[in-house]
C-alpha cells in the first residue's frame, strides 16, 4: 500500500493494519502530514499543524504496538482537534485575533482521553470565530473551503474539521455543536458527525459559546469511526458541572444489530413491541418543508432504504418545534454575550464583524425572555420524552440545503430569499435545546455533486441506537465510498 492510500482509509480499515503491524503509526502520520502540505494551502482546514509532536507521538505508539501493548481502535491513528479544544503547550485560538497567542497549560478532558486511547493529535482545525457561525468563512485565519467544491463553504462552526476529514487530512476530528456545528459541516462535507447527549462528553477545556447548549463530539468518515471516537471521548468528569455520571456502553459492539430487530435498551414505559424493528418517527409537516427539492428527495429515499432494511416509519407530530427553535436561539444569544461581555467592551474591534454583530444582539435580551426560553426548552424535552415512548428514533434532513457559496448570505427556498442560516440550522438547533443525541450521515448528492445529510435523533443516553441505525443505513448504501476529487 502506498502512502497516499493510507489517507483514503476509514478508521475501521486502518485500525486492523496498525494492530497487525502491517503498517506503522509513523508511516501513517507522515503520509497525512504530506497530504496536509499538499492540499491545505488551498482548503485552509488547519490553523496549527503539530508536526513534531505528532511524529514523536507516532513513534511512541509504534513502540507500544510492537511490544504488544495495543490500546484499541484509535491507537496510532492521526486525529485533528477543532481549535477550541485546549492542548497543553499548543496554542488554542478559537479562530480569533483575541486568542491568537493563547497557549493552555493543560489538555481538555476529552483530549486527554483521546491521547490515553492512543490517538496521535496531528493538528488544530479552523472554525467560524468562537464557534459562532455556520459557514467557517469568518475566521481570523481565513475561510475554510469545501473540498467538494472550493468556492463553497465547508459549514460551521466546525468547518475545518469537516473539510479535513472529507479531504483525507486526518482520519477523524473533534467538533463542537451548539446549534448544529458538528452536523452541519458533516452534511455539507459528506462525512459523519455525531452530537452526543448533553453531558456525555466533558466540556472542560473547551472554549465555551453557550454553557447549556454546547456539545463536544466526533466527526469521521464512517459510523464505525464515530462510535470509536465517542467511546474514547465519553465519560464522567467531576470537574465539569455539566458532565453526567452515566455508564458508557461499548458503542462498537452493537453496530451490526441493524434496524430490523427491537431496540435493546427500551425504557419500561416504551410501547414498542418486541417483534417489530426500530420505529423511526417522521414529522412530515416539519421535515419536508422549507428545504430544497433535491434534499427532500434524498431524505425520502433514505427513509425508504431504512424501511427496506426492516425499520418502521411512523408519522408523528411535534407541536413545539418552531417554538423550540426560537427558544434555543434566545438562550444562545444571551449566554454567548454573557461569556464575551468583557471582550466586547474592551476589544470589540478584534472580532470578525459578523461575529461581533451577532454577539451584540444578546445585550437587549431580558431575564424574562431567557426564562421563557428555558421554559420552552423544558416543555419540548418533555414532548420528546413522551414521543420516545412510542418510537426509537426521529428522522429529519440534516440541512435543508447543500453547501452555499463563500460569502453567500441568501438562498432561495420555495421562491423566497432567506438567510442561509435558516435552512442550515432548521433541523439541528432544537436538539441542542433538548440535549438529545443526533447524527448526520451522508445520504446522497445534489445534481451539482454536493453532499446531502440524513439526521437521526435518539433518546437521551441512547447513542448506541442512533449509531446502530446509521451504520445499517451506511452499510446498505454507497455514499461512504465517495470522496472529493482533490
FIDO-724885 format. One line per 2 residues: for each residue x, z, y of C-alpha. Coordinates in nm, 3 decimals, padded with zeros to 5 digits. Each point is the difference from the previous one (the first is absolute). Example, Ala and Ser with C-alpha at 12.3 -4.5 7.8 and 13.67 -1.06 7.14 Angstrom:
01.230 00.780 -00.450 ~ 00.137 -00.066 00.344
This chain:
00.000 00.000 00.000 ~ 00.138 -00.097 00.341
00.005 00.241 00.292 ~ -00.281 -00.175 00.194
-00.230 00.036 -00.303 ~ 00.023 00.380 00.025
-00.189 -00.027 00.327 ~ -00.301 -00.168 -00.162
-00.060 00.271 -00.261 ~ -00.273 00.260 00.016
00.083 00.363 -00.067 ~ -00.153 -00.031 -00.345
00.239 -00.287 -00.078 ~ 00.312 00.145 00.160
-00.025 00.357 -00.132 ~ 00.062 -00.081 -00.370
00.302 -00.214 00.093 ~ 00.154 00.296 00.180
-00.096 00.247 -00.272 ~ 00.150 -00.219 -00.274
00.319 -00.051 00.205 ~ -00.051 -00.378 00.003
00.045 00.005 00.377 ~ 00.169 00.250 00.228
-00.158 00.178 00.299 ~ 00.304 -00.117 00.196
-00.064 -00.366 -00.089 ~ -00.365 00.033 00.094
00.067 00.181 00.327 ~ 00.267 -00.252 00.098
-00.243 -00.287 -00.072 ~ -00.261 00.154 00.228
00.252 00.063 00.277 ~ 00.108 -00.364 -00.017
-00.362 -00.113 00.018 ~ -00.057 00.223 00.303
00.307 -00.157 00.164 ~ -00.138 -00.347 -00.070
-00.364 00.047 00.103 ~ -00.056 00.300 00.221
00.135 -00.152 00.318 ~ -00.312 -00.218 -00.018
-00.252 00.253 -00.133 ~ 00.121 00.311 00.186
-00.139 00.227 -00.269 ~ 00.280 00.258 00.033
00.105 00.218 00.290 ~ 00.291 00.162 -00.188
00.171 -00.122 -00.319 ~ 00.172 00.291 -00.178
00.263 -00.218 -00.163 ~ 00.283 00.241 -00.078
-00.226 00.288 -00.098 ~ -00.210 -00.227 -00.222
00.305 -00.131 -00.185 ~ 00.136 00.353 -00.045
-00.336 00.115 -00.137 ~ -00.014 -00.304 -00.228
00.343 00.082 -00.142 ~ -00.115 00.357 -00.067
-00.314 -00.130 -00.173 ~ 00.213 -00.233 -00.211
00.214 00.292 -00.118 ~ -00.310 00.206 -00.084
-00.162 -00.279 -00.200 ~ 00.322 -00.081 -00.186
00.029 00.358 -00.119 ~ -00.364 00.000 -00.117
-00.152 00.193 00.286 ~ -00.282 -00.247 00.079
-00.260 00.155 00.230 ~ -00.283 -00.252 -00.025
-00.152 -00.312 00.152 ~ 00.164 00.033 00.344
00.352 00.083 -00.115 ~ 00.241 -00.240 00.167
-00.277 -00.194 00.175 ~ 00.044 -00.106 00.368
-00.282 00.150 00.210 ~ -00.056 -00.032 00.376
-00.158 00.260 00.230 ~ -00.228 -00.059 00.296
00.204 00.118 00.297 ~ -00.205 00.308 00.069
00.109 00.173 -00.323 ~ 00.283 00.240 00.087
00.334 -00.070 -00.166 ~ 00.282 00.252 00.029
00.284 -00.144 00.206 ~ -00.171 -00.339 00.053
-00.198 -00.081 00.310 ~ -00.380 00.012 -00.016
-00.141 -00.184 00.299 ~ -00.371 -00.068 -00.051
00.089 -00.341 00.151 ~ 00.012 00.159 00.345
00.255 00.015 00.281 ~ -00.092 00.369 00.031
00.144 00.077 -00.344 ~ 00.256 -00.281 -00.022
00.285 00.249 -00.046 ~ -00.184 00.273 -00.194
00.193 00.114 -00.311 ~ -00.177 00.260 -00.220
00.185 00.277 -00.183 ~ -00.224 -00.009 -00.308
-00.182 -00.251 -00.220 ~ -00.378 -00.010 00.005
-00.147 00.169 -00.308 ~ -00.110 -00.332 -00.151
00.344 -00.153 00.065 ~ 00.167 00.291 -00.177
-00.235 -00.056 -00.294 ~ 00.081 -00.370 -00.014
00.370 00.083 -00.003 ~ -00.060 00.253 -00.277
-00.170 -00.277 -00.202 ~ 00.317 -00.207 00.038
-00.116 -00.248 00.265 ~ 00.271 -00.169 00.205
-00.105 00.012 00.367 ~ 00.109 -00.337 00.137
-00.128 00.022 00.358 ~ -00.264 00.083 00.260
-00.272 -00.253 00.079 ~ -00.160 -00.112 00.323
-00.348 00.108 00.112 ~ -00.242 -00.024 00.287
00.138 00.255 00.245 ~ -00.087 00.355 -00.107
-00.228 -00.155 -00.265 ~ -00.265 -00.062 00.265
-00.098 -00.360 -00.064 ~ -00.095 -00.244 -00.273
00.234 -00.294 00.058 ~ 00.365 00.123 00.026
00.054 -00.247 00.282 ~ 00.055 00.289 00.241
00.325 00.178 -00.084 ~ 00.303 00.096 00.208
00.201 -00.192 -00.261 ~ -00.209 -00.317 00.018
-00.291 -00.133 -00.207 ~ -00.006 -00.033 -00.378
-00.103 -00.343 -00.130 ~ -00.217 -00.070 -00.300
00.207 -00.160 -00.279 ~ -00.293 -00.223 -00.100
-00.004 -00.160 00.345 ~ 00.256 00.105 00.258
-00.224 -00.050 00.303 ~ -00.247 00.256 -00.132
00.002 00.380 00.003 ~ 00.087 00.206 -00.304
-00.275 00.251 00.076 ~ 00.053 00.356 00.104
00.096 00.247 00.060 ~ 00.215 -00.019 -00.316
00.075 -00.367 00.059 ~ 00.373 00.026 -00.066
-00.063 00.155 -00.340 ~ -00.262 -00.262 -00.082
00.226 -00.289 00.097 ~ 00.304 00.149 -00.177
-00.185 00.045 -00.329 ~ -00.166 -00.344 00.017
00.327 -00.176 00.086 ~ 00.203 00.175 -00.269
00.209 00.208 00.240 ~ -00.069 00.314 -00.208
-00.181 00.077 -00.324 ~ -00.240 00.243 00.164
-00.049 00.175 00.333 ~ -00.183 00.287 00.159
-00.266 -00.031 00.265 ~ -00.235 00.227 00.190
-00.371 -00.058 00.050 ~ -00.207 00.149 00.284
-00.265 -00.272 00.030 ~ 00.118 -00.257 -00.253
00.372 -00.021 00.069 ~ 00.099 -00.031 -00.368
-00.295 -00.209 -00.120 ~ -00.007 -00.246 00.292
00.362 -00.123 -00.034 ~ -00.040 00.005 -00.378
-00.299 -00.233 00.027 ~ 00.163 -00.227 00.261
00.332 -00.021 -00.190 ~ -00.146 -00.041 -00.349
00.126 00.325 -00.156 ~ -00.145 00.328 -00.127
-00.051 00.290 00.241 ~ -00.136 00.340 -00.102
-00.136 00.268 00.232 ~ -00.028 00.312 -00.219
-00.241 00.287 00.050 ~ 00.066 00.200 00.319
00.243 00.278 -00.096 ~ 00.130 -00.170 -00.316
00.338 -00.090 00.160 ~ 00.164 00.234 00.249
00.010 -00.108 00.364 ~ 00.289 00.235 00.078
00.284 -00.197 00.149 ~ -00.217 -00.291 00.115
-00.041 -00.055 00.373 ~ -00.375 00.057 00.041
-00.266 -00.211 00.165 ~ -00.304 00.205 -00.103
00.015 00.337 -00.175 ~ -00.330 -00.053 -00.181
00.013 -00.374 -00.078 ~ 00.365 -00.073 -00.098
00.056 -00.095 -00.366 ~ 00.347 -00.089 -00.136
00.006 -00.242 -00.293 ~ 00.177 -00.279 -00.191
00.014 -00.376 00.055 ~ 00.111 -00.206 -00.299
-00.019 -00.342 -00.166 ~ -00.217 00.124 -00.285
-00.243 00.276 -00.091 ~ 00.248 00.140 -00.254
00.247 00.044 00.285 ~ -00.259 00.183 00.210
-00.071 00.236 -00.289 ~ 00.370 00.075 -00.048
00.061 00.055 00.370 ~ -00.304 00.226 00.034
00.112 00.208 -00.299 ~ 00.336 00.057 00.167
-00.128 00.069 00.352 ~ -00.302 00.218 -00.079
-00.018 00.376 -00.039 ~ -00.071 00.322 00.183
00.218 00.091 00.296 ~ -00.051 00.356 00.132
00.176 -00.103 00.324 ~ -00.273 -00.254 00.080
-00.332 00.162 00.103 ~ -00.189 -00.315 -00.105
00.153 -00.010 -00.349 ~ -00.232 00.089 -00.290
00.104 00.192 -00.310 ~ -00.155 -00.244 -00.248
00.158 -00.110 -00.331 ~ 00.167 -00.344 00.002
-00.096 -00.203 -00.309 ~ 00.205 -00.262 -00.180
-00.125 -00.302 00.194 ~ 00.182 -00.254 -00.215
-00.144 00.127 -00.330 ~ -00.358 -00.102 00.078
00.061 -00.339 00.157 ~ -00.089 -00.198 -00.312
-00.337 00.173 -00.053 ~ -00.178 -00.285 00.176
-00.344 00.000 00.159 ~ -00.218 -00.050 -00.308
00.012 00.365 -00.110 ~ -00.129 00.313 00.178
00.209 00.188 00.253 ~ 00.197 00.279 -00.167
-00.027 00.261 00.275 ~ -00.368 -00.001 00.088
-00.141 00.301 00.182 ~ -00.272 00.192 -00.177
-00.248 -00.121 00.261 ~ 00.067 -00.368 -00.069
-00.284 -00.210 -00.132 ~ 00.222 -00.277 -00.137
-00.092 -00.051 -00.366 ~ 00.295 00.024 -00.242
-00.089 -00.332 -00.166 ~ 00.038 -00.203 00.319
00.310 -00.139 00.167 ~ 00.113 00.104 00.344
-00.282 -00.024 00.251 ~ 00.115 -00.159 00.325
-00.216 00.044 00.307 ~ -00.055 -00.279 00.252
-00.177 00.042 00.333 ~ -00.075 -00.368 00.070
-00.132 00.058 00.351 ~ 00.337 00.146 00.099
00.248 -00.174 -00.229 ~ -00.127 -00.356 00.040
-00.054 -00.010 00.376 ~ 00.237 -00.034 00.295
00.264 -00.189 -00.198 ~ 00.136 -00.350 -00.047
-00.172 -00.211 -00.266 ~ 00.318 -00.047 -00.205
00.050 00.377 -00.016 ~ -00.362 00.052 -00.105
00.036 -00.260 -00.277 ~ 00.326 00.146 -00.133
-00.152 00.349 -00.001 ~ -00.310 -00.111 -00.190
00.215 -00.186 -00.252 ~ 00.211 00.314 -00.048
-00.313 00.202 -00.077 ~ -00.102 -00.267 -00.252
00.337 00.038 -00.176 ~ -00.046 00.377 -00.021
-00.350 -00.052 -00.136 ~ 00.131 -00.242 -00.263
00.254 00.267 -00.099 ~ -00.283 00.245 -00.073
-00.066 00.178 00.327 ~ -00.352 00.037 00.135
-00.058 -00.105 00.362 ~ -00.271 00.214 00.159
-00.149 -00.062 00.344 ~ -00.004 00.317 00.210
-00.059 00.092 00.363 ~ 00.206 00.235 00.218
-00.183 00.054 00.325 ~ 00.271 00.173 00.207
00.281 -00.255 -00.037 ~ -00.025 -00.141 00.352
-00.031 00.351 00.143 ~ 00.304 00.105 -00.201
00.211 -00.281 00.144 ~ -00.071 00.126 00.351
00.063 00.361 -00.098 ~ 00.336 -00.085 -00.157
00.106 -00.186 00.313 ~ -00.098 00.291 00.225
00.200 00.244 -00.209 ~ 00.299 -00.231 -00.013
00.007 -00.054 00.376 ~ -00.034 00.370 00.078
00.265 00.116 -00.246 ~ 00.249 -00.280 00.075
-00.020 00.076 00.373 ~ 00.047 00.369 -00.071
00.312 -00.071 -00.203 ~ 00.145 -00.228 00.269
-00.118 00.185 00.310 ~ 00.343 00.121 00.109
00.167 -00.341 -00.029 ~ -00.297 -00.170 00.167
00.061 00.222 00.301 ~ 00.381 -00.010 00.002
00.094 -00.341 -00.148 ~ -00.305 -00.227 00.029
00.203 -00.312 00.074 ~ 00.192 00.034 -00.328
-00.309 -00.085 -00.210 ~ -00.099 -00.350 -00.098
-00.277 -00.099 00.244 ~ -00.279 -00.032 -00.257
00.089 00.332 -00.164 ~ 00.014 00.181 00.332
-00.341 -00.142 00.099 ~ -00.147 00.105 -00.334
00.143 00.352 00.029 ~ -00.131 00.043 00.355
-00.353 -00.069 -00.123 ~ 00.007 00.337 -00.174
00.020 00.205 00.321 ~ -00.371 -00.029 00.096
-00.126 00.105 -00.346 ~ -00.181 00.333 00.027
-00.006 00.283 -00.248 ~ -00.368 -00.071 -00.062
00.084 -00.362 -00.088 ~ 00.263 00.114 -00.244
-00.233 00.261 -00.149 ~ -00.273 -00.258 -00.063
00.255 -00.231 -00.159 ~ 00.113 00.276 -00.236
-00.363 00.065 -00.087 ~ -00.057 -00.369 -00.075
00.303 00.003 -00.225 ~ -00.131 00.294 -00.199
-00.338 -00.169 -00.045 ~ 00.164 -00.323 -00.115
00.219 00.190 -00.246 ~ -00.314 00.159 -00.141
-00.171 -00.339 -00.024 ~ 00.289 -00.134 -00.207
00.015 00.313 -00.216 ~ -00.365 -00.059 -00.090
00.058 -00.373 -00.048 ~ 00.292 00.063 -00.235
-00.232 00.191 -00.231 ~ -00.151 -00.342 -00.079
00.299 -00.235 00.025 ~ 00.369 00.012 -00.089
00.137 -00.227 00.273 ~ -00.111 -00.155 00.329
00.108 -00.356 00.082 ~ 00.052 -00.185 00.328
00.230 -00.271 00.129 ~ 00.322 00.158 00.125
-00.017 -00.195 00.329 ~ -00.261 -00.232 00.143
00.255 -00.266 00.098 ~ 00.338 -00.129 -00.110
00.313 00.051 00.209 ~ -00.049 -00.097 00.367
00.275 -00.166 00.199 ~ 00.262 00.200 00.189
-00.142 00.093 00.338 ~ -00.355 -00.094 -00.098
-00.248 00.254 00.134 ~ -00.337 -00.163 -00.079
-00.145 -00.161 -00.311 ~ -00.329 -00.184 -00.059
-00.242 00.171 -00.238 ~ -00.341 -00.168 -00.048
00.056 -00.193 00.322 ~ 00.082 00.310 00.206
00.345 00.084 00.140 ~ 00.098 00.356 -00.097
00.320 00.203 00.017 ~ 00.221 -00.060 -00.304
00.000 00.376 -00.055 ~ -00.371 00.001 -00.087
00.006 -00.211 -00.319 ~ 00.343 00.135 -00.098
-00.118 00.365 00.001 ~ -00.371 -00.047 -00.080
00.036 00.103 -00.365 ~ 00.297 00.235 00.018
-00.046 00.250 00.281 ~ -00.292 00.196 -00.147
00.201 00.092 -00.308 ~ 00.256 00.178 00.213
-00.293 00.202 00.133 ~ -00.127 00.081 -00.351
00.352 00.045 -00.140 ~ -00.092 -00.193 -00.316
00.262 -00.199 -00.194 ~ -00.007 -00.377 00.062
00.211 -00.293 -00.112 ~ 00.042 -00.358 00.120
00.090 -00.248 -00.274 ~ 00.042 -00.377 00.048
-00.315 -00.197 -00.088 ~ 00.060 -00.352 00.126
00.122 -00.227 00.276 ~ -00.159 -00.183 00.289
00.007 -00.377 00.042 ~ 00.304 00.058 00.224
00.182 00.178 -00.282 ~ -00.037 00.350 00.146
-00.059 00.302 -00.226 ~ -00.335 00.181 -00.033
-00.041 00.358 -00.127 ~ -00.259 00.188 -00.208
-00.054 00.368 00.080 ~ -00.106 00.251 -00.267
-00.085 00.357 00.102 ~ -00.031 00.296 -00.235
-00.098 00.365 -00.021 ~ 00.223 00.259 00.162
00.310 00.064 -00.218 ~ -00.097 -00.283 -00.236
00.273 -00.250 00.085 ~ 00.031 -00.053 -00.377
-00.332 -00.186 -00.017 ~ 00.078 -00.200 00.314
00.333 -00.107 -00.150 ~ -00.155 -00.069 -00.340
-00.259 -00.240 00.141 ~ 00.251 -00.168 00.233
00.240 -00.049 -00.293 ~ -00.275 -00.154 -00.214
-00.085 -00.244 00.279 ~ 00.365 -00.081 00.072
00.070 -00.066 -00.368 ~ -00.301 -00.232 -00.031
00.102 -00.212 00.297 ~ 00.314 -00.182 00.109
00.030 00.115 00.361 ~ 00.285 00.244 -00.065
00.212 -00.290 -00.128 ~ -00.007 -00.176 00.336
00.254 00.058 00.271 ~ 00.081 -00.150 00.338
00.226 -00.306 -00.001 ~ 00.298 00.129 00.196
